[in-house]
Amino acid sequence: MDEIKLNNSLDLIFFMETKLINSLSTQKLDYLGKKDIFFDRELSWLSFNERVLKTGFDNTIPIGERLRFLTISATNLDEFFMVRVAGLYQLMTRKYEIIPFTGKRIDTLMIEILSTIRKLKSTQNILLEKLIDELKNIKIKFYKIENLSQKENEWVEKYYEENILPLIAPTTLDPAHPFPFIQNQGKGLFIEMSYGKNKEINSVILLPKNLNRFIRLPGEEHKYIFLEDLITRFIDKIYPNHKLKNFGMFRVLRDSEIEIDDEADDLIDEFEAALKARRRGDVVSLEVSSNLSSTTQKFLEREFNINKSRIYVTDQFIDLDNYKELFNYFDSSFFYKAYKPRFPQRIYDFKGDCFLAIRNKDIIIHHPFETFDVVVNFLSQAAEDKNVLTIRQTLYRTTPSSPIVEALVKAAEKGKTVIAIIELKARFDEENNVQLARVLEKAGVQVAYGLVDLKVHSKLSLITRKENNKLISYAHCGTGNYHPSTAKIYTDFSFFTTDKNICNDSMMIFNFLTSHIQPKVMKDLIISPNSSFNWLIEKIENEINFAKKNLPSGIWIKCNAIVDTKLIEKLYEASKAGVKINLFVRGICCLKPNVKGLSENITVKSIIGRFLEHGRIYVFANGGEFQSNKNDVYISSADMMPRNLYRRVEAFVPLKNETVRSQILTQVLPALINDVRNSWLLEQSGEYVKLNNKLNFCSHSYFMENPSLSGQGSLSKVKIS
């Protein structure tokens, strides 16, 4: 591998990660010579998407939400193609053969991946048919144009002429008009026609993104027709005297990897150029309608220069994500009952003054059950407070119009020093972040773009305020993005403190992000990339030592993915030593639980429900029984993945306040442990089994119905179940 020329960032990441991980000093275990001790990452991700999809079959969930699960699985699969499958194809073209640690050939894995994807797409279509049948029962129907009444036909013709025809541009395929370029996630109609005597003509009409795929007919009934049917029904308005022979849809997905020159003089300009280039990435997937002729299918195969294995021929609807359009037509009965997140009573107890409340005692906010408005108010208050001198802020994902951005802009305009660390490399949000940087810079915010070789993924705010002639710092450390929209549907934690060590450590992280000089000593925070891996290894080893001494031991970790093989090996070692390990892993899990002699003390649970599990918790028994004051409790922005440990700036934050710790130990973790309603248990075979019993306890419902310990303030204490 050392002899292979490193052509770009993908090569470099693949190479360096392998070298780095292999060089880290952890004990090789006696079982490492055995095969199949890790699940494959890509197949595990597909398994997660299967769980999302299967949730759509749950008849106890409102039908609009079940349709939403279907669209989520579709968009997830698109991203998988554009990132993961595209990356594997790139490695194959650069003559890589073996995936590190697994010993598996890339070409063999690709066969498994593509086979699994075809099964997933088949299941998506089964669910879609089921949902359409159920919608019919409540008088929501999809019609072919030929089945409309004369009056309806007159309406759709007028609608077509006024709203569709001015926005579409047909391309007749001939030597003078070659096949048009289709950008990433673009789709279009391929139309086969005849003209005159035996003259055949083919045309392509791209479907603009600003056109709805579903057109609702006027009237009280929910009657819909498809855009493509409407276009072809009136094709004679574009091609008079032509006879329509056949038509079908096609859609392309392209490689979405962004290449950045780390020597670029202007990083913003470099990113904008890279974003434009991404639109022209290699095609990694082509979906085509089965009713298109074999000749047309072969033509598309040549035009997109794509192997047959990456072509998906279907007689079903193409681009399932479009079904989200229907949500605009559905009333509230189609969805979960509206939930209004709580505003913590503790903040009310201090008349809404965030600084007074935080200075009185640390507080942790559990989103979305408790409102993200607390975070917004924290920054908005800082912007208005004449005693606030400096605001430092990381931004990974948000929008230029968000209240977070408004607060930063207002603070800068009022003359405060505002430093914003914008991560340009946030996948699929790059363009938004470029615009965001410009908005902030225009307002006078000092904008830094993080580090070329590291993504800034930590969620940190640091506010410095003058109080009684002293400088006091207030830190916000989160597990989720500063994004008001996703904060309504992602489960996350927001921790506020004036703890000197945490605030000083946060300051050192911000200085690192602007000076590019890594801090040598941190008092409380554990950060990636310089210390998190070794710290996690050390914490697991401590539990091993406690178990060997017959002292209480245990590990409870909630994260989105467990991939790092060295950490998995260490967890196996802990299991063999008798340490009980509870893992709550929403998505990818490469660890195999319940394997005799390897991992029989490890359980892995995945929770898929109304809200997306996103918060990370790391708890170690530390020689004490579960829920004792000896337990080490941390929250983090990081998962147990190589990218989080070696290629990102992340923070692990200790929770020291008694009330905050109790919230995690006596509310959050017990609810996750007892959850049955939304839980899937990972078996050693790799299959996930949906839990079910008479109690049907739901952690999301529990959090919605019970105030958090640190947020209840003057309210009477909640009973912990």
SULMOCOR-V91864 format. One line per field, one symbol per residue. ss: DSSP state (2 for helix, 1 for strand, 0 for the rest). psi: psi as a letter, one per 30 degrees, with the letter a starting at -180 (. if undefined). burial: # if it has 24 or more other C-alpha atoms within 12 Angstrom, else .. Layout:
ss = ???
psi = ???
burial = ???
This chain:
ss = 0000000022222222222222200000000000000100222222222222222000000022222222222222222222222222222220000100000012222222222222222222222222222222200111002220022222222222222222200111010010000000001111111110001111111100000001110000011111222222202220000011111111111100000000000022222222222200001111111000022222222220000222111100000222222222000222000000010022222000022222220011111001002222222222220001111111100000002222222222200011111100000002222222222222200111000000110011111111100111111111000000022201111111100222222222222222200000000001110002222222222222222200000011111001002222222222220000111110001010000000000111111000011001111100000000000111110001022222011111110002222222222222222200001111000001110000000022222220000000000000000
psi = effkkjeaeeeeeeeeeeeeeffkjlkklfgffllhfkkkeeeeeeeeeeeeeffffjffkkeeeeeeeeeeeeeeeeeeefdeeeeeeeeefggkekkkefgkkeeeeeeeeeeeeeeeeeeeeeeeeeeeeeeefghjlkkkefglleeeeeeeeeeeeffeeffljkjkjlefilklkjlkglllkkkkllkbjgkkkkkkjkjkfgkkfkjkklleljkklkeeeeefehfffeikgkkjelllllkkklkgkkkkjfgkejeeeeeeeeeeeefglkkfkkklkffkleeeeeeeeeeghkkefgkjkkglkkifffffeffffkaffflkkkkjkkkkeeeefghgjeeeeeeeklkkkjlgfkkffeeeeeeeeeefkffkekkkkkjekalfglfeeeeeeeeefggljkkkjkjfgjkfgeeeeeeeeeeeeefgkjkkgbkefkkjfkjkkjkkkjjhglkkkkkkklfllijeeffffkklkjkklgkeeeeeeeeeeeeefffgjkkekkeekkkkgffeeeeeeeeeeeeeeeefgglkllkjkkafkjejeeeeeeeeeeeffgkkkjkjjeckjfkjlgkkgehfgkkkkkjjaeljkfkkkjkkehgllkglffkkkkllfklikeefefgljlkkkkjfkeeeeeeeefdeeeeeefkeegkkkklfffkkkklkleehkjeeeeeefkklefffbflkkkkk.
burial = ........###..##.##..#...............######################..###############################....#..####...##.##..##..##.##.###.##..##..#....######..........##..#...##..#.###......###############.......########..#######....##############..##..###################......##.###.##..###############...##..##..#.#...#####.###########.......#......#######.....#######.#########################.##############.###########...###########.##############.#.#####################......#############.##############.##############....#..#.###########.##.#########....############################################..##########################.###.#.######################################################.###.##......#######.########........
